Amino acid sequence: WSPDGRWIAYFSDETGEYELWIRPADGEGTPRRLTTGGHAFRFSPVWSPDSKTITFTDKAAGLWLVDVESAALRFVDRDPLVEEEGMLPWSFSPSGRWIAYARVPDDARHRVIYVHDVHRGESTQVTSSLFPAEGPVFDRKGNYLAHRTVRHFRPRYADVDDTFVYAGSEVLVLTPLRADQTSPYAPRSDEEAPEKEASDDDEKAK
């Protein structure tokens, strides 16, 4: 279902090929095909919050964006080390302008978080290549990106051999999406401002 309740998006092989379709949610009107000629099996359609675009992935680990009105199809990105499971999962910002997803960067062998600007068609890496990161989700106001990452290291010596064990290294974190956005967990001062002393003019006014 589209967020505005008007459409239902689905994949069908009605034409002999597996394509993305939409049809009116009230059962009236004619279904409309949005894609043609896919080179890999497609799945997992996800609507943008404004119901203007649909994203989906495929067996070649590509992430695609299609405009509902024009049926224009745009390639977003591809994970070079993932195939069968596609680019899952990804997340739209509340405004629908941004898409957050995880993929393997050029300088690492594990996934990190990227944010794609739907208007400009550009993707930007937002987490460090030093640490794996997956499962990005925008908060409801679009100020933070929550995701899983492996960066909590407290090694202990193994019980049965001469190695260190790194257990419980994955944590859930928030990434601020603007330079002026502070952490909601930052320490806050509990100091109270002193009361203003009454001046002579204040006493006379009484």
C-alpha positions as YAML, in Angstrom:
chain: A
units: angstrom
residues:
- id: 1
  name: TRP
  ca: [0.00, 0.00, 0.00]
- id: 2
  name: SER
  ca: [1.16, 3.53, -0.73]
- id: 3
  name: PRO
  ca: [1.31, 5.83, 2.33]
- id: 4
  name: ASP
  ca: [-1.49, 8.00, 0.89]
- id: 5
  name: GLY
  ca: [-3.69, 4.89, 0.53]
- id: 6
  name: ARG
  ca: [-4.27, 5.35, -3.22]
- id: 7
  name: TRP
  ca: [-2.14, 2.57, -4.71]
- id: 8
  name: ILE
  ca: [-0.95, -0.99, -4.22]
- id: 9
  name: ALA
  ca: [2.50, -1.85, -5.61]
- id: 10
  name: TYR
  ca: [3.38, -5.41, -6.56]
- id: 11
  name: PHE
  ca: [5.49, -7.52, -8.91]
- id: 12
  name: SER
  ca: [3.78, -9.58, -11.60]
- id: 13
  name: ASP
  ca: [4.77, -11.73, -14.60]
- id: 14
  name: GLU
  ca: [1.58, -10.79, -16.43]
- id: 15
  name: THR
  ca: [3.59, -9.70, -19.50]
- id: 16
  name: GLY
  ca: [5.86, -12.75, -19.38]
- id: 17
  name: GLU
  ca: [8.56, -10.87, -17.46]
- id: 18
  name: TYR
  ca: [8.63, -10.05, -13.74]
- id: 19
  name: GLU
  ca: [7.85, -6.33, -13.58]
- id: 20
  name: LEU
  ca: [6.71, -3.71, -11.04]
- id: 21
  name: TRP
  ca: [3.04, -2.70, -11.27]
- id: 22
  name: ILE
  ca: [0.68, -0.44, -9.36]
- id: 23
  name: ARG
  ca: [-3.11, -0.59, -9.24]
- id: 24
  name: PRO
  ca: [-5.75, 1.62, -7.56]
- id: 25
  name: ALA
  ca: [-6.36, 0.51, -3.99]
- id: 26
  name: ASP
  ca: [-10.13, 0.93, -4.35]
- id: 27
  name: GLY
  ca: [-10.27, -1.64, -7.18]
- id: 28
  name: GLU
  ca: [-11.36, 0.94, -9.75]
- id: 29
  name: GLY
  ca: [-9.24, 1.84, -12.75]
- id: 30
  name: THR
  ca: [-6.57, 0.02, -14.74]
- id: 31
  name: PRO
  ca: [-3.29, -1.40, -13.35]
- id: 32
  name: ARG
  ca: [-0.17, 0.32, -14.66]
- id: 33
  name: ARG
  ca: [3.25, -1.22, -15.32]
- id: 34
  name: LEU
  ca: [6.22, 0.86, -14.09]
- id: 35
  name: THR
  ca: [9.24, -1.20, -15.23]
- id: 36
  name: THR
  ca: [10.34, -3.09, -18.32]
- id: 37
  name: GLY
  ca: [13.24, -5.30, -19.30]
- id: 38
  name: GLY
  ca: [14.84, -6.10, -15.96]
- id: 39
  name: HIS
  ca: [18.11, -8.03, -16.18]
- id: 40
  name: ALA
  ca: [17.74, -9.63, -12.72]
- id: 41
  name: PHE
  ca: [14.94, -10.88, -10.46]
- id: 42
  name: ARG
  ca: [13.41, -7.91, -8.58]
- id: 43
  name: PHE
  ca: [11.79, -7.88, -5.16]
- id: 44
  name: SER
  ca: [10.93, -5.87, -1.99]
- id: 45
  name: PRO
  ca: [9.13, -2.74, -3.25]
- id: 46
  name: VAL
  ca: [9.20, 0.11, -0.70]
- id: 47
  name: TRP
  ca: [7.17, 3.33, -1.05]
- id: 48
  name: SER
  ca: [8.57, 6.76, -0.24]
- id: 49
  name: PRO
  ca: [6.62, 8.60, 2.52]
- id: 50
  name: ASP
  ca: [5.19, 11.06, -0.03]
- id: 51
  name: SER
  ca: [3.96, 8.19, -2.28]
- id: 52
  name: LYS
  ca: [5.80, 9.67, -5.28]
- id: 53
  name: THR
  ca: [8.51, 7.04, -5.73]
- id: 54
  name: ILE
  ca: [9.08, 3.32, -5.14]
- id: 55
  name: THR
  ca: [12.40, 1.64, -4.42]
- id: 56
  name: PHE
  ca: [13.22, -2.02, -4.91]
- id: 57
  name: THR
  ca: [16.25, -4.30, -5.08]
- id: 58
  name: ASP
  ca: [17.23, -7.25, -7.27]
- id: 59
  name: LYS
  ca: [19.33, -10.40, -7.31]
- id: 60
  name: ALA
  ca: [22.29, -8.42, -8.67]
- id: 61
  name: ALA
  ca: [22.32, -6.42, -5.41]
- id: 62
  name: GLY
  ca: [21.16, -3.24, -7.11]
- id: 63
  name: LEU
  ca: [18.99, -0.56, -5.51]
- id: 64
  name: TRP
  ca: [16.54, 1.12, -7.89]
- id: 65
  name: LEU
  ca: [14.18, 4.10, -7.71]
- id: 66
  name: VAL
  ca: [11.14, 4.53, -9.96]
- id: 67
  name: ASP
  ca: [8.96, 7.63, -10.28]
- id: 68
  name: VAL
  ca: [5.30, 6.66, -9.93]
- id: 69
  name: GLU
  ca: [3.93, 9.37, -12.22]
- id: 70
  name: SER
  ca: [6.43, 9.17, -15.08]
- id: 71
  name: ALA
  ca: [7.63, 5.56, -14.59]
- id: 72
  name: ALA
  ca: [11.21, 6.86, -14.96]
- id: 73
  name: LEU
  ca: [13.62, 4.29, -13.55]
- id: 74
  name: ARG
  ca: [16.87, 5.36, -11.87]
- id: 75
  name: PHE
  ca: [19.77, 3.27, -10.62]
- id: 76
  name: VAL
  ca: [20.80, 4.26, -7.07]
- id: 77
  name: ASP
  ca: [23.71, 1.96, -6.16]
- id: 78
  name: ARG
  ca: [24.95, -1.62, -6.03]
- id: 79
  name: ASP
  ca: [26.76, -3.63, -3.37]
- id: 80
  name: PRO
  ca: [29.79, -5.27, -5.03]
- id: 81
  name: LEU
  ca: [30.03, -8.13, -2.51]
- id: 82
  name: VAL
  ca: [26.36, -9.00, -2.03]
- id: 83
  name: GLU
  ca: [24.10, -10.65, -4.60]
- id: 84
  name: GLU
  ca: [21.29, -13.02, -3.67]
- id: 85
  name: GLU
  ca: [19.89, -11.05, -0.73]
- id: 86
  name: GLY
  ca: [19.93, -7.72, -2.57]
- id: 87
  name: MET
  ca: [20.52, -4.38, -0.85]
- id: 88
  name: LEU
  ca: [18.18, -5.02, 2.10]
- id: 89
  name: PRO
  ca: [17.42, -3.15, 4.24]
- id: 90
  name: TRP
  ca: [17.17, 0.56, 3.34]
- id: 91
  name: SER
  ca: [15.19, 3.46, 4.76]
- id: 92
  name: PHE
  ca: [13.49, 6.63, 3.47]
- id: 93
  name: SER
  ca: [13.76, 9.90, 5.36]
- id: 94
  name: PRO
  ca: [10.40, 11.33, 6.55]
- id: 95
  name: SER
  ca: [10.49, 13.89, 3.73]
- id: 96
  name: GLY
  ca: [11.19, 11.25, 1.09]
- id: 97
  name: ARG
  ca: [14.24, 13.10, -0.20]
- id: 98
  name: TRP
  ca: [16.89, 10.79, 1.28]
- id: 99
  name: ILE
  ca: [17.49, 7.04, 1.17]
- id: 100
  name: ALA
  ca: [19.84, 5.40, 3.67]
- id: 101
  name: TYR
  ca: [21.39, 2.04, 2.82]
- id: 102
  name: ALA
  ca: [24.46, -0.09, 3.47]
- id: 103
  name: ARG
  ca: [27.04, -1.29, 0.95]
- id: 104
  name: VAL
  ca: [30.72, -2.27, 0.79]
- id: 105
  name: PRO
  ca: [32.91, 0.79, 0.01]
- id: 106
  name: ASP
  ca: [35.96, 0.76, -2.22]
- id: 107
  name: ASP
  ca: [38.39, 0.91, 0.73]
- id: 108
  name: ALA
  ca: [36.95, -1.85, 2.94]
- id: 109
  name: ARG
  ca: [35.55, -5.40, 2.89]
- id: 110
  name: HIS
  ca: [32.53, -4.77, 5.10]
- id: 111
  name: ARG
  ca: [29.38, -2.70, 4.71]
- id: 112
  name: VAL
  ca: [29.05, 0.95, 5.78]
- id: 113
  name: ILE
  ca: [26.18, 3.45, 5.62]
- id: 114
  name: TYR
  ca: [25.45, 5.71, 2.66]
- id: 115
  name: VAL
  ca: [22.76, 8.37, 2.19]
- id: 116
  name: HIS
  ca: [21.35, 9.03, -1.29]
- id: 117
  name: ASP
  ca: [19.91, 12.42, -2.30]
- id: 118
  name: VAL
  ca: [16.84, 11.64, -4.41]
- id: 119
  name: HIS
  ca: [16.73, 15.16, -5.89]
- id: 120
  name: ARG
  ca: [20.38, 15.31, -6.96]
- id: 121
  name: GLY
  ca: [20.95, 11.62, -7.58]
- id: 122
  name: GLU
  ca: [24.10, 11.60, -5.43]
- id: 123
  name: SER
  ca: [25.20, 9.21, -2.66]
- id: 124
  name: THR
  ca: [27.43, 10.13, 0.29]
- id: 125
  name: GLN
  ca: [29.17, 7.82, 2.75]
- id: 126
  name: VAL
  ca: [28.20, 8.82, 6.31]
- id: 127
  name: THR
  ca: [29.96, 6.24, 8.51]
- id: 128
  name: SER
  ca: [33.65, 5.35, 8.79]
- id: 129
  name: SER
  ca: [35.15, 2.59, 6.64]
- id: 130
  name: LEU
  ca: [37.00, 1.35, 9.73]
- id: 131
  name: PHE
  ca: [33.90, -0.25, 11.26]
- id: 132
  name: PRO
  ca: [31.08, -2.39, 9.79]
- id: 133
  name: ALA
  ca: [27.65, -0.73, 9.84]
- id: 134
  name: GLU
  ca: [24.24, -1.95, 8.66]
- id: 135
  name: GLY
  ca: [20.47, -1.54, 9.09]
- id: 136
  name: PRO
  ca: [20.07, 2.26, 8.79]
- id: 137
  name: VAL
  ca: [16.76, 3.80, 9.91]
- id: 138
  name: PHE
  ca: [15.85, 7.50, 9.98]
- id: 139
  name: ASP
  ca: [14.19, 8.94, 13.08]
- id: 140
  name: ARG
  ca: [10.74, 10.50, 12.64]
- id: 141
  name: LYS
  ca: [12.10, 14.05, 12.30]
- id: 142
  name: GLY
  ca: [15.01, 13.16, 10.02]
- id: 143
  name: ASN
  ca: [17.67, 14.46, 12.42]
- id: 144
  name: TYR
  ca: [19.42, 11.17, 13.17]
- id: 145
  name: LEU
  ca: [20.21, 7.87, 11.54]
- id: 146
  name: ALA
  ca: [20.06, 4.82, 13.79]
- id: 147
  name: HIS
  ca: [22.07, 1.77, 12.74]
- id: 148
  name: ARG
  ca: [24.00, -1.25, 13.94]
- id: 149
  name: THR
  ca: [27.78, -1.11, 14.02]
- id: 150
  name: VAL
  ca: [30.68, -3.23, 15.29]
- id: 151
  name: ARG
  ca: [32.89, -0.91, 17.30]
- id: 152
  name: HIS
  ca: [32.61, -1.92, 20.98]
- id: 153
  name: PHE
  ca: [35.77, -3.88, 21.75]
- id: 154
  name: ARG
  ca: [36.37, -5.43, 25.15]
- id: 155
  name: PRO
  ca: [38.51, -8.52, 24.48]
- id: 156
  name: ARG
  ca: [38.93, -11.32, 26.99]
- id: 157
  name: TYR
  ca: [41.30, -14.24, 26.97]
- id: 158
  name: ALA
  ca: [39.84, -17.45, 25.60]
- id: 159
  name: ASP
  ca: [39.26, -20.39, 27.97]
- id: 160
  name: VAL
  ca: [40.57, -23.15, 25.71]
- id: 161
  name: ASP
  ca: [43.38, -21.60, 23.65]
- id: 162
  name: ASP
  ca: [45.88, -18.73, 23.51]
- id: 163
  name: THR
  ca: [43.72, -16.14, 21.72]
- id: 164
  name: PHE
  ca: [41.53, -13.17, 22.59]
- id: 165
  name: VAL
  ca: [37.76, -13.32, 22.14]
- id: 166
  name: TYR
  ca: [35.82, -10.22, 21.02]
- id: 167
  name: ALA
  ca: [32.26, -10.85, 22.21]
- id: 168
  name: GLY
  ca: [29.33, -8.42, 22.18]
- id: 169
  name: SER
  ca: [31.03, -6.00, 19.79]
- id: 170
  name: GLU
  ca: [27.87, -4.91, 17.93]
- id: 171
  name: VAL
  ca: [26.06, -1.85, 19.28]
- id: 172
  name: LEU
  ca: [23.17, 0.41, 18.23]
- id: 173
  name: VAL
  ca: [24.19, 4.03, 17.58]
- id: 174
  name: LEU
  ca: [22.77, 7.33, 16.35]
- id: 175
  name: THR
  ca: [24.53, 9.35, 13.65]
- id: 176
  name: PRO
  ca: [23.65, 13.09, 13.56]
- id: 177
  name: LEU
  ca: [22.79, 14.14, 10.00]
- id: 178
  name: ARG
  ca: [23.62, 17.84, 10.37]
- id: 179
  name: ALA
  ca: [26.71, 19.58, 11.69]
- id: 180
  name: ASP
  ca: [24.63, 21.58, 14.20]
- id: 181
  name: GLN
  ca: [22.74, 18.53, 15.46]
- id: 182
  name: THR
  ca: [23.96, 17.53, 18.92]
- id: 183
  name: SER
  ca: [23.74, 14.10, 20.46]
- id: 184
  name: PRO
  ca: [20.55, 13.50, 22.49]
- id: 185
  name: TYR
  ca: [22.74, 11.64, 24.99]
- id: 186
  name: ALA
  ca: [25.29, 14.42, 25.47]
- id: 187
  name: PRO
  ca: [25.84, 15.46, 29.14]
- id: 188
  name: ARG
  ca: [23.67, 18.33, 30.29]
- id: 189
  name: SER
  ca: [24.59, 20.86, 32.93]
- id: 190
  name: ASP
  ca: [22.56, 20.71, 36.13]
- id: 191
  name: GLU
  ca: [23.73, 24.10, 37.36]
- id: 192
  name: GLU
  ca: [21.06, 26.62, 38.22]
- id: 193
  name: ALA
  ca: [21.34, 30.33, 37.48]
- id: 194
  name: PRO
  ca: [21.42, 32.51, 40.63]
- id: 195
  name: GLU
  ca: [18.41, 34.66, 41.36]
- id: 196
  name: LYS
  ca: [18.69, 38.27, 40.28]
- id: 197
  name: GLU
  ca: [19.30, 40.62, 43.21]
- id: 198
  name: ALA
  ca: [16.79, 43.43, 43.59]
- id: 199
  name: SER
  ca: [18.16, 46.89, 42.76]
- id: 200
  name: ASP
  ca: [17.34, 50.16, 44.57]
- id: 201
  name: ASP
  ca: [15.06, 51.15, 41.69]
- id: 202
  name: ASP
  ca: [13.14, 47.89, 42.09]
- id: 203
  name: GLU
  ca: [12.68, 48.56, 45.79]
- id: 204
  name: LYS
  ca: [11.43, 52.08, 45.10]
- id: 205
  name: ALA
  ca: [8.99, 50.74, 42.51]
- id: 206
  name: LYS
  ca: [7.47, 48.51, 45.19]
...
